[in-house]
Amino acid sequence: MEPVLVVNRFRAADALAGDRIRADLEEAHALLAACPGYLEGRLGRSLDDPDLWVLSTRWESVGAYRRALSSYDVKAGAVPVLSRAIDEPSAYELVGPDTVLNTALPRVT
């Protein structure tokens, strides 16, 4: 299993919303950090656009990340915050010089 990088971006409407989103993201990050498979994470704000925020986390595997999202504490406390993320892909495979990249295949449900 390969580590996974998760990048969620958020837009705050104004400075007051920025203060609130910071607190919300810090709380969501703490809940995620308590989950098995969490490796590290950071909260950031854009230097060029102060209304744009990011929560970046790294996980042991995509399974560890998905299990974290399924935990009761994360569902109750972090998912409502994470659901406000900008609608874009958020999970990335880490790429090194010799990494064999994931192949895009249709997934059957």
mmCIF file of the C-alpha atoms, coordinates in Angstrom:
data_MODEL
# 
_entry.id   MODEL 
# 
loop_
_atom_site.group_PDB 
_atom_site.id 
_atom_site.type_symbol 
_atom_site.label_atom_id 
_atom_site.label_alt_id 
_atom_site.label_comp_id 
_atom_site.label_asym_id 
_atom_site.label_entity_id 
_atom_site.label_seq_id 
_atom_site.pdbx_PDB_ins_code 
_atom_site.Cartn_x 
_atom_site.Cartn_y 
_atom_site.Cartn_z 
_atom_site.occupancy 
_atom_site.B_iso_or_equiv 
_atom_site.pdbx_formal_charge 
_atom_site.auth_seq_id 
_atom_site.auth_comp_id 
_atom_site.auth_asym_id 
_atom_site.auth_atom_id 
_atom_site.pdbx_PDB_model_num 
ATOM 1   C CA . MET A 1 1   ? 0.000   0.000  0.000   1.00 0.00 ? 1   MET A CA 1 
ATOM 2   C CA . GLU A 1 2   ? 1.235   3.433  -0.925  1.00 0.00 ? 2   GLU A CA 1 
ATOM 3   C CA . PRO A 1 3   ? 0.826   6.640  1.107   1.00 0.00 ? 3   PRO A CA 1 
ATOM 4   C CA . VAL A 1 4   ? -1.911  9.046  0.009   1.00 0.00 ? 4   VAL A CA 1 
ATOM 5   C CA . LEU A 1 5   ? -1.930  12.841 0.054   1.00 0.00 ? 5   LEU A CA 1 
ATOM 6   C CA . VAL A 1 6   ? -5.321  14.496 0.626   1.00 0.00 ? 6   VAL A CA 1 
ATOM 7   C CA . VAL A 1 7   ? -5.724  18.184 -0.223  1.00 0.00 ? 7   VAL A CA 1 
ATOM 8   C CA . ASN A 1 8   ? -9.004  19.927 0.599   1.00 0.00 ? 8   ASN A CA 1 
ATOM 9   C CA . ARG A 1 9   ? -9.388  23.598 -0.323  1.00 0.00 ? 9   ARG A CA 1 
ATOM 10  C CA . PHE A 1 10  ? -11.950 25.949 1.209   1.00 0.00 ? 10  PHE A CA 1 
ATOM 11  C CA . ARG A 1 11  ? -13.176 29.434 0.350   1.00 0.00 ? 11  ARG A CA 1 
ATOM 12  C CA . ALA A 1 12  ? -14.027 31.880 3.153   1.00 0.00 ? 12  ALA A CA 1 
ATOM 13  C CA . ALA A 1 13  ? -16.481 34.627 2.226   1.00 0.00 ? 13  ALA A CA 1 
ATOM 14  C CA . ASP A 1 14  ? -14.707 37.350 4.258   1.00 0.00 ? 14  ASP A CA 1 
ATOM 15  C CA . ALA A 1 15  ? -12.320 37.919 7.194   1.00 0.00 ? 15  ALA A CA 1 
ATOM 16  C CA . LEU A 1 16  ? -14.930 36.929 9.769   1.00 0.00 ? 16  LEU A CA 1 
ATOM 17  C CA . ALA A 1 17  ? -15.657 33.721 7.858   1.00 0.00 ? 17  ALA A CA 1 
ATOM 18  C CA . GLY A 1 18  ? -11.873 33.189 7.688   1.00 0.00 ? 18  GLY A CA 1 
ATOM 19  C CA . ASP A 1 19  ? -11.663 33.192 11.490  1.00 0.00 ? 19  ASP A CA 1 
ATOM 20  C CA . ARG A 1 20  ? -14.494 30.658 11.686  1.00 0.00 ? 20  ARG A CA 1 
ATOM 21  C CA . ILE A 1 21  ? -13.123 28.387 8.971   1.00 0.00 ? 21  ILE A CA 1 
ATOM 22  C CA . ARG A 1 22  ? -9.741  28.362 10.694  1.00 0.00 ? 22  ARG A CA 1 
ATOM 23  C CA . ALA A 1 23  ? -11.308 27.128 13.932  1.00 0.00 ? 23  ALA A CA 1 
ATOM 24  C CA . ASP A 1 24  ? -13.459 24.585 12.064  1.00 0.00 ? 24  ASP A CA 1 
ATOM 25  C CA . LEU A 1 25  ? -10.481 23.232 10.107  1.00 0.00 ? 25  LEU A CA 1 
ATOM 26  C CA . GLU A 1 26  ? -8.305  22.996 13.226  1.00 0.00 ? 26  GLU A CA 1 
ATOM 27  C CA . GLU A 1 27  ? -11.045 20.928 14.894  1.00 0.00 ? 27  GLU A CA 1 
ATOM 28  C CA . ALA A 1 28  ? -11.515 18.719 11.812  1.00 0.00 ? 28  ALA A CA 1 
ATOM 29  C CA . HIS A 1 29  ? -7.752  18.210 11.572  1.00 0.00 ? 29  HIS A CA 1 
ATOM 30  C CA . ALA A 1 30  ? -7.538  17.142 15.210  1.00 0.00 ? 30  ALA A CA 1 
ATOM 31  C CA . LEU A 1 31  ? -10.284 14.552 14.655  1.00 0.00 ? 31  LEU A CA 1 
ATOM 32  C CA . LEU A 1 32  ? -8.568  13.195 11.542  1.00 0.00 ? 32  LEU A CA 1 
ATOM 33  C CA . ALA A 1 33  ? -5.169  13.140 13.279  1.00 0.00 ? 33  ALA A CA 1 
ATOM 34  C CA . ALA A 1 34  ? -6.576  10.839 15.965  1.00 0.00 ? 34  ALA A CA 1 
ATOM 35  C CA . CYS A 1 35  ? -7.428  8.156  13.374  1.00 0.00 ? 35  CYS A CA 1 
ATOM 36  C CA . PRO A 1 36  ? -5.290  5.081  12.629  1.00 0.00 ? 36  PRO A CA 1 
ATOM 37  C CA . GLY A 1 37  ? -3.229  5.518  9.483   1.00 0.00 ? 37  GLY A CA 1 
ATOM 38  C CA . TYR A 1 38  ? -2.872  9.302  9.786   1.00 0.00 ? 38  TYR A CA 1 
ATOM 39  C CA . LEU A 1 39  ? 0.740   10.342 9.139   1.00 0.00 ? 39  LEU A CA 1 
ATOM 40  C CA . GLU A 1 40  ? 0.749   14.152 9.150   1.00 0.00 ? 40  GLU A CA 1 
ATOM 41  C CA . GLY A 1 41  ? -1.240  17.205 8.208   1.00 0.00 ? 41  GLY A CA 1 
ATOM 42  C CA . ARG A 1 42  ? -1.183  20.957 7.897   1.00 0.00 ? 42  ARG A CA 1 
ATOM 43  C CA . LEU A 1 43  ? -3.599  23.846 7.677   1.00 0.00 ? 43  LEU A CA 1 
ATOM 44  C CA . GLY A 1 44  ? -2.674  26.734 5.377   1.00 0.00 ? 44  GLY A CA 1 
ATOM 45  C CA . ARG A 1 45  ? -3.955  29.957 3.893   1.00 0.00 ? 45  ARG A CA 1 
ATOM 46  C CA . SER A 1 46  ? -3.087  31.351 0.482   1.00 0.00 ? 46  SER A CA 1 
ATOM 47  C CA . LEU A 1 47  ? -0.629  34.228 0.438   1.00 0.00 ? 47  LEU A CA 1 
ATOM 48  C CA . ASP A 1 48  ? -2.160  35.551 -2.796  1.00 0.00 ? 48  ASP A CA 1 
ATOM 49  C CA . ASP A 1 49  ? -5.819  35.035 -1.879  1.00 0.00 ? 49  ASP A CA 1 
ATOM 50  C CA . PRO A 1 50  ? -6.407  35.211 1.915   1.00 0.00 ? 50  PRO A CA 1 
ATOM 51  C CA . ASP A 1 51  ? -9.943  33.834 1.545   1.00 0.00 ? 51  ASP A CA 1 
ATOM 52  C CA . LEU A 1 52  ? -8.545  30.518 0.235   1.00 0.00 ? 52  LEU A CA 1 
ATOM 53  C CA . TRP A 1 53  ? -7.646  27.882 2.849   1.00 0.00 ? 53  TRP A CA 1 
ATOM 54  C CA . VAL A 1 54  ? -6.223  24.365 2.594   1.00 0.00 ? 54  VAL A CA 1 
ATOM 55  C CA . LEU A 1 55  ? -6.201  21.304 4.825   1.00 0.00 ? 55  LEU A CA 1 
ATOM 56  C CA . SER A 1 56  ? -3.557  18.858 3.653   1.00 0.00 ? 56  SER A CA 1 
ATOM 57  C CA . THR A 1 57  ? -3.174  15.425 5.249   1.00 0.00 ? 57  THR A CA 1 
ATOM 58  C CA . ARG A 1 58  ? -1.047  12.369 4.498   1.00 0.00 ? 58  ARG A CA 1 
ATOM 59  C CA . TRP A 1 59  ? -2.218  8.816  5.149   1.00 0.00 ? 59  TRP A CA 1 
ATOM 60  C CA . GLU A 1 60  ? -0.643  5.358  5.162   1.00 0.00 ? 60  GLU A CA 1 
ATOM 61  C CA . SER A 1 61  ? -3.045  4.281  2.405   1.00 0.00 ? 61  SER A CA 1 
ATOM 62  C CA . VAL A 1 62  ? -6.264  5.231  0.682   1.00 0.00 ? 62  VAL A CA 1 
ATOM 63  C CA . GLY A 1 63  ? -7.994  2.610  2.841   1.00 0.00 ? 63  GLY A CA 1 
ATOM 64  C CA . ALA A 1 64  ? -6.791  4.286  6.040   1.00 0.00 ? 64  ALA A CA 1 
ATOM 65  C CA . TYR A 1 65  ? -8.149  7.616  4.804   1.00 0.00 ? 65  TYR A CA 1 
ATOM 66  C CA . ARG A 1 66  ? -11.510 6.139  3.836   1.00 0.00 ? 66  ARG A CA 1 
ATOM 67  C CA . ARG A 1 67  ? -11.804 4.315  7.165   1.00 0.00 ? 67  ARG A CA 1 
ATOM 68  C CA . ALA A 1 68  ? -11.069 7.594  8.953   1.00 0.00 ? 68  ALA A CA 1 
ATOM 69  C CA . LEU A 1 69  ? -13.929 9.269  7.086   1.00 0.00 ? 69  LEU A CA 1 
ATOM 70  C CA . SER A 1 70  ? -16.190 6.426  8.217   1.00 0.00 ? 70  SER A CA 1 
ATOM 71  C CA . SER A 1 71  ? -15.376 6.746  11.920  1.00 0.00 ? 71  SER A CA 1 
ATOM 72  C CA . TYR A 1 72  ? -18.163 8.111  14.128  1.00 0.00 ? 72  TYR A CA 1 
ATOM 73  C CA . ASP A 1 73  ? -16.135 11.045 15.513  1.00 0.00 ? 73  ASP A CA 1 
ATOM 74  C CA . VAL A 1 74  ? -15.040 12.167 12.046  1.00 0.00 ? 74  VAL A CA 1 
ATOM 75  C CA . LYS A 1 75  ? -18.548 11.769 10.605  1.00 0.00 ? 75  LYS A CA 1 
ATOM 76  C CA . ALA A 1 76  ? -19.990 13.837 13.449  1.00 0.00 ? 76  ALA A CA 1 
ATOM 77  C CA . GLY A 1 77  ? -17.301 16.506 13.764  1.00 0.00 ? 77  GLY A CA 1 
ATOM 78  C CA . ALA A 1 78  ? -15.195 16.731 10.602  1.00 0.00 ? 78  ALA A CA 1 
ATOM 79  C CA . VAL A 1 79  ? -17.363 15.661 7.670   1.00 0.00 ? 79  VAL A CA 1 
ATOM 80  C CA . PRO A 1 80  ? -19.703 18.681 8.023   1.00 0.00 ? 80  PRO A CA 1 
ATOM 81  C CA . VAL A 1 81  ? -16.612 20.900 7.653   1.00 0.00 ? 81  VAL A CA 1 
ATOM 82  C CA . LEU A 1 82  ? -15.018 18.799 4.910   1.00 0.00 ? 82  LEU A CA 1 
ATOM 83  C CA . SER A 1 83  ? -18.265 18.869 2.937   1.00 0.00 ? 83  SER A CA 1 
ATOM 84  C CA . ARG A 1 84  ? -17.741 22.628 2.481   1.00 0.00 ? 84  ARG A CA 1 
ATOM 85  C CA . ALA A 1 85  ? -14.536 22.013 0.514   1.00 0.00 ? 85  ALA A CA 1 
ATOM 86  C CA . ILE A 1 86  ? -14.259 23.239 -3.054  1.00 0.00 ? 86  ILE A CA 1 
ATOM 87  C CA . ASP A 1 87  ? -15.675 20.491 -5.287  1.00 0.00 ? 87  ASP A CA 1 
ATOM 88  C CA . GLU A 1 88  ? -12.554 19.034 -6.888  1.00 0.00 ? 88  GLU A CA 1 
ATOM 89  C CA . PRO A 1 89  ? -10.508 15.824 -6.640  1.00 0.00 ? 89  PRO A CA 1 
ATOM 90  C CA . SER A 1 90  ? -8.728  15.709 -3.285  1.00 0.00 ? 90  SER A CA 1 
ATOM 91  C CA . ALA A 1 91  ? -6.840  12.388 -2.953  1.00 0.00 ? 91  ALA A CA 1 
ATOM 92  C CA . TYR A 1 92  ? -3.450  12.080 -4.657  1.00 0.00 ? 92  TYR A CA 1 
ATOM 93  C CA . GLU A 1 93  ? -0.922  9.314  -4.982  1.00 0.00 ? 93  GLU A CA 1 
ATOM 94  C CA . LEU A 1 94  ? 2.608   10.343 -4.024  1.00 0.00 ? 94  LEU A CA 1 
ATOM 95  C CA . VAL A 1 95  ? 4.994   10.228 -6.968  1.00 0.00 ? 95  VAL A CA 1 
ATOM 96  C CA . GLY A 1 96  ? 8.693   9.508  -6.708  1.00 0.00 ? 96  GLY A CA 1 
ATOM 97  C CA . PRO A 1 97  ? 11.293  8.782  -9.402  1.00 0.00 ? 97  PRO A CA 1 
ATOM 98  C CA . ASP A 1 98  ? 10.519  5.039  -9.514  1.00 0.00 ? 98  ASP A CA 1 
ATOM 99  C CA . THR A 1 99  ? 6.826   5.128  -8.621  1.00 0.00 ? 99  THR A CA 1 
ATOM 100 C CA . VAL A 1 100 ? 4.537   2.949  -10.704 1.00 0.00 ? 100 VAL A CA 1 
ATOM 101 C CA . LEU A 1 101 ? 1.521   5.175  -11.188 1.00 0.00 ? 101 LEU A CA 1 
ATOM 102 C CA . ASN A 1 102 ? -2.054  4.119  -10.557 1.00 0.00 ? 102 ASN A CA 1 
ATOM 103 C CA . THR A 1 103 ? -3.920  3.143  -13.713 1.00 0.00 ? 103 THR A CA 1 
ATOM 104 C CA . ALA A 1 104 ? -7.293  4.748  -14.303 1.00 0.00 ? 104 ALA A CA 1 
ATOM 105 C CA . LEU A 1 105 ? -9.695  1.813  -14.589 1.00 0.00 ? 105 LEU A CA 1 
ATOM 106 C CA . PRO A 1 106 ? -13.473 1.818  -14.357 1.00 0.00 ? 106 PRO A CA 1 
ATOM 107 C CA . ARG A 1 107 ? -14.587 0.815  -10.875 1.00 0.00 ? 107 ARG A CA 1 
ATOM 108 C CA . VAL A 1 108 ? -17.586 -1.490 -10.725 1.00 0.00 ? 108 VAL A CA 1 
ATOM 109 C CA . THR A 1 109 ? -19.983 -1.130 -7.818  1.00 0.00 ? 109 THR A CA 1 
# 
